[in-house]
Amino acid sequence: MRTRLLTLAVAVLLFGTGALWLHWTGGRKAPTPPPATTTTDTAHRPPSDNLPAPAWVAAPGRVEPISEEMRLGFDIAGKIREVLVEEGDTVRQGQVLARLSADDLFARVQEAEQALAGKEAALEKVLAGSRDMERKEAKANVEEARTVMAVARAENERRRQLLAKEVLSKEEADRAEREYKVASDRLDASRQHFRLVDDPAREEDVKQAMAAVAEARAKVAEAQGQAEKASIRSPINGVVLRKHRRAGEMVSVSFDTPVLTVGDISRLRVRAEVDERDIAKVAVGQKAILMAEAYGKHRFTGTVVRVAKILGKKNIRLDDPAAKIDTRILETLIDLDGHDPLPVGLRMDVFILIGPEADKTLPPYRP
């Protein structure tokens, strides 16, 4: 009962308050706020909108050789016998820079070369045919067999005549006839042997000998190729930038084990990492100004020569701990003007000019 009385009292109080409000406002509705309006007046814009757009794109960069840094290693596993160069040495293309201990590979090369020499000798023998001495011997055998047959034939005819006169027995006559046939067959065999010795080699024999030589040469090339993997040769004319391994160390093909890093530093370029937000402003042919803390206020100049077609991850780490490391970037290559002896790997601040007189607005030091 008490709860019902309390609810009724609250309702009466609210009803009275509403009647009093309608009486005070004369029954009018509350005013609605005016709609928001847009304006183009620059006075109402934030102060930052009044600043001119930058006339350059800033990006971190790193100096690299014109050939990029080439990390060289062996194609097979083993122990390094010798490294023939040191850091800073000038190398030429094709020069041997390091070798593995691979005596077994070089022994296989020698074995294959010996087998090739034997196959080539057999081919030459087939192509040359028989020697002159063999031909003369075969011809002499033919003449001898012809003489023996002539004697046997005359003896056979004589004994046949004696048999007709019943002076000689039939057995003696038959014996003479058999001797004549044997002599005739021997003459035929001698003639065939002479033709075999005197005729050139058969085509199938020549092809078989040539195939054997080709197979032996392939085995030599295979052995030489395997032995060549025990050496590192410079792919370019350049300079040894880094020596990673030394004689006596083991190398493997299961993981990355470079022995040397070389590069062509006759010309230098800078690989800049343009932020994803600025990639639409960068194009080949634009000029760039580059600075480094080590060189103070000195400004280097260059030209954009290549812009990547795919975004990648940031590789250059800055000293600022607040810098983002997961930013997507577009690699841009800049050829440096002149031949300043900058060290490879030097970090630089790159400013790619995209507006008139942009170089006049650049900061004097690192941004």
C-alpha positions in Angstrom: 0.0 0.0 0.0 2.8 2.4 0.9 4.5 1.7 -2.5 1.3 2.7 -4.4 1.0 5.9 -2.5 4.6 6.8 -3.3 4.2 6.1 -7.0 1.0 8.2 -7.1 2.8 11.2 -5.4 5.6 11.1 -7.9 3.2 11.1 -10.9 1.3 14.1 -9.5 4.6 16.0 -9.0 5.7 15.4 -12.6 2.4 16.4 -14.0 2.4 19.6 -12.1 5.9 20.5 -13.3 5.0 19.9 -16.9 1.9 22.1 -16.6 4.0 24.9 -15.1 6.5 24.7 -18.0 3.8 24.9 -20.7 2.4 27.9 -18.9 5.8 29.7 -18.8 6.6 29.1 -22.5 3.2 29.8 -23.7 3.0 26.4 -25.3 5.9 27.1 -27.8 8.5 24.5 -28.8 12.1 24.8 -27.9 14.3 26.4 -30.8 16.3 24.1 -32.9 20.0 24.9 -33.5 20.9 26.3 -36.9 22.4 23.9 -39.5 26.1 23.8 -39.8 27.5 25.7 -42.8 30.7 25.2 -44.8 33.0 28.1 -45.6 36.0 28.6 -47.8 37.3 31.4 -45.7 41.0 30.7 -45.0 40.6 32.4 -41.6 38.6 29.5 -40.3 41.1 26.9 -41.5 43.6 25.4 -39.0 46.9 27.3 -39.0 48.7 24.3 -40.5 46.7 24.5 -43.7 48.2 27.9 -44.5 51.7 26.4 -44.8 53.0 25.8 -48.3 53.4 22.1 -49.4 57.0 20.9 -49.2 58.9 21.1 -52.5 60.9 18.0 -51.8 60.5 14.4 -50.6 62.8 13.3 -47.7 64.0 9.7 -47.4 66.8 7.8 -45.7 69.4 6.3 -48.0 72.6 4.3 -48.0 75.6 4.5 -50.3 76.3 1.4 -52.5 78.5 0.5 -55.5 77.2 0.9 -59.0 77.3 -2.9 -59.2 75.6 -3.3 -55.7 77.4 -5.4 -53.1 78.1 -8.9 -54.4 78.5 -11.6 -51.7 80.6 -14.4 -53.1 80.7 -18.0 -51.8 81.4 -21.6 -52.9 78.8 -23.8 -54.6 80.0 -26.9 -52.6 80.8 -27.6 -49.0 84.4 -28.0 -47.8 87.4 -26.5 -46.1 88.9 -23.3 -47.4 92.5 -23.9 -48.6 93.4 -20.2 -49.2 91.9 -16.8 -49.6 94.1 -14.9 -52.1 92.9 -11.3 -51.5 92.4 -8.8 -48.6 89.9 -6.1 -48.0 90.6 -3.1 -50.3 92.4 -5.1 -53.0 91.5 -4.3 -56.6 90.3 -7.4 -58.5 89.6 -8.1 -62.2 86.8 -10.1 -63.7 87.6 -13.9 -63.7 90.4 -13.6 -61.1 90.6 -16.5 -58.6 89.9 -15.1 -55.2 89.7 -18.2 -53.0 90.0 -22.0 -53.2 88.8 -25.1 -51.3 90.8 -28.2 -50.5 89.5 -30.5 -53.2 92.3 -32.8 -54.4 89.8 -35.6 -55.2 88.0 -33.4 -57.7 91.2 -32.5 -59.6 92.1 -36.2 -59.6 88.8 -37.0 -61.3 89.6 -34.4 -63.9 92.9 -36.1 -64.7 91.3 -39.5 -64.9 88.6 -38.2 -67.3 91.3 -36.6 -69.5 93.3 -39.9 -69.7 90.1 -41.8 -70.7 89.4 -39.1 -73.4 93.0 -39.5 -74.8 92.4 -43.3 -75.2 89.1 -42.8 -77.0 90.6 -40.2 -79.3 93.4 -42.6 -80.2 90.9 -45.4 -81.0 89.0 -43.0 -83.3 92.2 -42.0 -85.1 93.0 -45.7 -85.7 89.5 -46.4 -87.1 89.7 -43.3 -89.4 93.3 -44.1 -90.6 92.6 -47.8 -91.3 95.4 -50.4 -91.5 99.1 -49.5 -91.7 101.1 -49.9 -94.9 103.0 -52.9 -93.4 99.7 -54.7 -92.8 98.6 -54.0 -96.4 101.9 -55.3 -97.8 101.7 -58.4 -95.7 98.1 -59.1 -96.8 99.1 -58.6 -100.5 102.0 -61.0 -100.1 99.7 -63.6 -98.7 97.5 -63.3 -101.7 100.4 -63.8 -104.1 101.6 -66.8 -102.2 98.1 -68.4 -102.1 97.8 -67.7 -105.9 101.1 -69.5 -106.6 100.1 -72.5 -104.4 96.8 -72.8 -106.2 98.4 -72.7 -109.6 100.8 -75.5 -108.6 97.9 -77.5 -107.2 95.8 -77.0 -110.3 98.6 -78.2 -112.6 99.2 -81.2 -110.4 95.5 -82.0 -110.4 95.3 -81.8 -114.2 98.4 -84.0 -114.6 97.0 -86.7 -112.3 93.7 -86.7 -114.1 95.5 -87.4 -117.3 97.4 -90.3 -115.7 94.2 -91.6 -114.3 92.7 -91.6 -117.8 95.6 -93.7 -119.0 95.2 -96.0 -116.0 98.7 -95.3 -115.0 97.7 -93.7 -111.6 95.2 -94.9 -109.1 91.9 -93.1 -108.4 92.9 -92.4 -104.8 96.0 -90.4 -105.9 93.9 -88.4 -108.4 91.3 -87.6 -105.8 94.0 -86.4 -103.4 95.4 -84.0 -106.0 91.9 -82.6 -106.6 91.4 -82.0 -102.9 94.7 -80.2 -102.6 93.6 -78.0 -105.5 90.3 -77.0 -103.8 92.1 -76.2 -100.5 94.5 -74.0 -102.4 91.7 -72.3 -104.2 89.8 -71.6 -100.9 93.0 -70.3 -99.3 93.4 -67.8 -102.2 89.8 -66.6 -101.7 90.4 -66.0 -98.0 93.6 -64.1 -98.7 91.9 -61.9 -101.1 89.1 -61.1 -98.7 91.6 -60.3 -95.9 93.5 -58.0 -98.2 90.3 -56.1 -99.2 89.4 -55.8 -95.5 92.8 -54.3 -94.7 92.9 -52.1 -97.8 89.3 -50.8 -97.6 88.5 -47.6 -95.5 86.7 -48.0 -92.2 83.1 -48.8 -92.1 80.6 -46.0 -91.3 79.2 -47.8 -88.2 82.7 -48.3 -86.8 83.5 -44.6 -87.3 80.2 -43.5 -85.6 80.8 -45.8 -82.7 84.3 -44.5 -82.1 83.1 -40.9 -82.4 80.3 -41.5 -79.8 82.9 -42.9 -77.4 85.0 -39.8 -77.8 82.0 -37.5 -77.2 81.0 -39.4 -74.1 84.6 -39.1 -72.8 84.6 -35.4 -73.5 81.4 -34.9 -71.6 82.9 -36.7 -68.6 85.9 -34.4 -68.7 83.6 -31.3 -68.8 81.6 -32.7 -65.9 84.7 -33.3 -63.8 86.1 -29.8 -64.7 82.8 -28.2 -63.8 82.8 -29.9 -60.4 86.4 -28.9 -59.8 85.6 -25.3 -60.8 83.1 -25.1 -58.0 86.1 -25.4 -55.6 87.2 -21.9 -56.7 85.7 -18.4 -56.3 86.3 -16.0 -59.3 85.4 -12.4 -59.3 82.4 -11.7 -61.6 83.4 -8.0 -62.1 86.2 -5.5 -62.1 86.0 -4.0 -58.6 87.3 -3.9 -55.1 87.1 -6.3 -52.2 84.8 -4.7 -49.7 84.6 -7.3 -47.0 86.5 -10.6 -46.2 84.1 -12.9 -44.2 86.1 -16.2 -44.1 89.7 -17.2 -43.9 91.9 -20.3 -44.7 91.0 -23.3 -42.6 87.4 -22.4 -42.0 84.5 -24.7 -43.2 81.8 -23.6 -45.5 78.4 -25.2 -46.2 75.7 -24.9 -48.8 72.9 -25.5 -46.2 73.1 -21.9 -45.1 74.5 -18.6 -46.3 78.3 -18.6 -45.8 79.8 -15.8 -48.0 83.5 -15.7 -48.2 84.0 -12.2 -49.8 82.0 -9.2 -50.7 83.1 -7.3 -53.8 81.7 -4.2 -55.7 82.5 -1.8 -58.4 83.1 1.6 -56.7 84.2 3.4 -59.8 80.8 5.0 -59.5 78.5 5.3 -56.5 74.8 5.5 -56.0 72.4 5.8 -53.1 69.5 3.5 -52.5 66.8 5.6 -50.9 63.7 4.3 -49.1 60.7 6.6 -50.0 57.8 6.4 -47.7 54.6 4.9 -49.1 52.8 8.2 -48.7 55.3 10.0 -51.1 55.7 7.5 -53.9 53.4 9.3 -56.3 55.7 12.4 -56.1 58.9 10.5 -57.2 59.9 9.9 -60.8 63.0 9.0 -62.9 65.0 12.1 -63.9 64.4 14.2 -60.8 67.3 15.9 -59.1 68.2 15.1 -55.5 70.4 16.6 -52.8 72.0 14.4 -50.2 73.6 15.1 -46.9 75.4 13.1 -44.2 76.3 14.0 -40.6 80.0 13.0 -41.3 80.3 15.8 -43.9 78.5 18.6 -42.1 76.9 21.2 -44.3 78.4 19.7 -47.5 75.7 18.8 -50.0 76.0 16.1 -52.6 73.9 16.0 -55.8 72.5 13.2 -57.8 69.7 12.1 -60.2 67.0 9.5 -59.8 67.7 6.7 -62.3 65.4 4.0 -61.1 62.2 3.6 -59.1 61.1 0.2 -58.0 57.8 -1.2 -59.1 57.0 -3.0 -55.9 56.7 -1.8 -52.3 58.9 -3.5 -49.7 59.9 -3.4 -46.0 62.2 -0.8 -44.5 65.8 -2.0 -44.4 67.6 1.2 -43.2 67.4 1.5 -39.4 67.5 5.0 -38.0 69.0 6.1 -34.7 65.6 7.5 -33.6 64.0 4.9 -31.3 60.5 6.4 -32.1 60.9 5.8 -35.9 58.5 3.2 -37.3 60.1 0.0 -38.6 57.0 -1.5 -40.2 56.6 1.2 -42.8 56.1 0.2 -46.4 58.7 1.9 -48.7 59.6 2.1 -52.3 63.3 1.7 -53.2 64.7 4.5 -55.4 68.2 4.5 -56.9 70.0 7.8 -57.2 73.3 8.2 -59.2 75.7 10.5 -57.4 77.3 13.3 -59.5 81.1 13.4 -59.4 83.4 10.9 -57.9 83.4 11.7 -54.2 85.2 8.9 -52.3 82.3 8.1 -50.0 82.4 4.9 -48.0 80.0 2.1 -49.0 77.2 1.8 -46.5 77.3 5.4 -45.4 73.8 6.5 -44.3 72.6 9.7 -46.0 69.6 12.0 -45.8 68.1 12.2 -49.3 65.9 15.1 -50.5 64.3 14.5 -53.9 63.4 17.9 -55.4 59.8 18.0 -56.7 59.2 21.8 -56.9 60.9 25.0 -58.1 63.7 26.4 -55.9 63.2 23.4 -53.6 66.9 23.3 -52.7 66.5 26.7 -51.0 64.1 25.3 -48.5 66.1 22.3 -47.4 67.3 22.1 -43.8 71.0 22.7 -43.3 71.4 19.5 -41.2 69.8 16.2 -40.7 66.0 16.6 -40.4 
